[in-house]
């Protein structure tokens, strides 16, 4: 593409997020539903974060990673839901080109970080169950900080590369994005440039920040379960499982919906299912994570009662 052609094809300054506009009669109920979800998400994650910071006996590796996750979920929800709520309220579904790129950057950044944090938490649980005598030595403050910093740095790097490539592409007459936020595939559909390079890089980067952490998490739990089965007493097995159950539920919900979204064929007939599953991992998961930990964790419930 020549410079003149490229210049003539990049005049699009905004996109239209179609979102849930196909259901005009449900705009008010959907607004109220997502408003409740956003309120519960923010309240739950901020409350968990405050408890973990304020209570000294919760300053352990597991809760250190959980505090990172709560901070991430707070930012995660605020990246997508305020714009979605505004569109329900005003009917204005437009989003500027720069805001769309920024929304995707933050979204991809936080998804990558979450994948790595969940993997770090599975490693923490592996050490706690399989190597309890060396746990304190192996999972010290320096290693926890390094794992968390590595998760944030990796997510930032991967998202920066993909967003930079996306921003270099030309976007022509297509303005409508059939989604409720600026996700990779719907945005790329609006490009009139050759998308092979950006799709190849995005696939490689996505594998790095999702597939590898997922396989690491699965391997960790295989070792955890095999170690638990060797515990002679049923009480000991239940106690070991209780230390992992909350994290295992979080991992299952997150990766199940993530896999369904990105493994479904990108056809028109499956667009509605794609949006539905996207709601689960972008909106519902940040809400249920603090609920899972507060309802299933005795230490956090005890800290709540003291407060």
C-alpha angles and dihedrals in degrees: 000000000000123000091249093051091047092050091051092050101050100066093109106115099174143023131214115234103210091192111153095340090122088077105059094166091056099053095101096043090046091049091053092045095051091042090057091046092050092048093048091045095051094042094046097046095043090048092051090047092051092048093050092049096044100046114072094197089061092059093107130123094260093053092042089061090042090055089053089049093050091050089049093049091051091054091040095058092043090056095062113014103060091056091045092049091049091052091053091049101044103022089232107132097170121121125184120246093246092046090050092052091046092049091052092046094053093042094050091043093054095043089054092048091049092053091052093043092052088050091050090050090051089052089051091052090047091056092044093053103030101034105026095153092055096035097102092048097044098042098047127153094267093053092046091051092047093050093048093045090048091053093052094043093048093049091049094049096047094046092047093054095048094044092048091053091047092051091055092060125095119244115203134181096327109101103155119094111194095216139075094246138021102277122170103253098045092047094047089054088066093058123102092194126095103278098191096100097045092045092048093049092044091051091050093046092045090053089051095052101034113021097043095047089044093053090046090051092048091049091049092053093046088057091043093052093045089051092048092052089058092058105106100212125065090219090056092050092050091049092050092048092048090061090058105032098089093049092044091054091049092049092048094051094044099046096038093058093038092053092046092052097049099034096052113099111259096240129140093245092057097045092098092051090048091055092046094053090043088057089056098055098033100039113013099041095057088052098049098043096076090041091054092051096044095046097044102034118082094195094054092044088052092050090050092052091050091052 
